[in-house]
């Protein structure tokens, strides 16, 4: 069960279950940068690929390339999709602080910084947890990484609180 799908045994999503995936059972790295990525369900690709890219979709399992320095978003044996093949900007692949970190509830680094500047804190993570618990997230179809954003949001919050710049998905690098 996905951590973003509420159930009785796990009433809320937490930062550990939604941590930014590093290389969960990756067998092959990205053909461009060799970074190992997490398998992404085809529903994510169907929701986010441009119509011309969708015509090239194979039945092979695809992985999400998390490298900020690589323009490949999804890869499979003999097939890649790059940033221009995806309908939404990919947070991990851009320097734009207005790009959503949370695609379901539209939180960006910029909006999180603004809330902290105005109120001294951000409620983004708690809001996301509550909405996930209520079954209102659609991570598998809205988030290009195909999974919960809470790990990404936690990274952004940590970097902002430590006074460090957040540069795309390269948080802390």
Secondary structure, 3 states (H helix, E strand, C coil): CCCCCCCCCCCCCCCCCCCCCCCCCCCCECCCCCCECEEECHHHHHHHECHHHHCCCCCCCEEECCCCCCCEEEEECCEEEEHHHECCCCHHHCCCCCCEEECCCCEEHHHHHHHHHHHCCCCHHHHHHHHHHCCCCCHHHHCCCCCCCHHHHHHHHHHHHCCCCCCCCCCCC
